[in-house]
Amino acid sequence: MKKYILIVTAVLISNFVFSQNQERLSVHYFDIPQNMEGEFMKFNKKMNLLIENAGFGKNFYKIYKVKEDDEAKIYQYFQISSYTSDKHYEMTHNISEEYNKLTNEFWSSDLGKVFDENHLYRKVYRIDN
């Protein structure tokens, strides 16, 4: 019995430790012209609604912007989303045909082209617990 309890405890602890190391963030630093900000925010709102309706929570993609008087001249916008694992990331990016259509429309639009030319993307994982 002791051996069984020890094995179960070891498995539970290793699962907990392993799950802690799978945390992922998706980060985008970007610039868009001021006159396209509203269009980008509408797109982001639609994406968040699709993700929320698929059961992944409200306001999944969060957008931030530096203040007008900030010294930053590039990458004035920041978008972040959080994932429990790589599998979770894949699940949130494969939720529906509507999601795929919206994504494809964005990347082929003028806004998508401007975004693509002026952004830095990283999928990062936590290295310090």
Secondary structure, 3 states (H helix, E strand, C coil): CHHHHHHHHHHHHHHHHHHHCCCEEEEEEECCCHHHHHHHHHHHHHHHHHHHHCCCCCCCCEEEECCCCCCCCCCCEEEEEEECCHHHHHHHCCCCHHHHHHHHHHHHCHHHHHHHHCEEEEEEECCCC
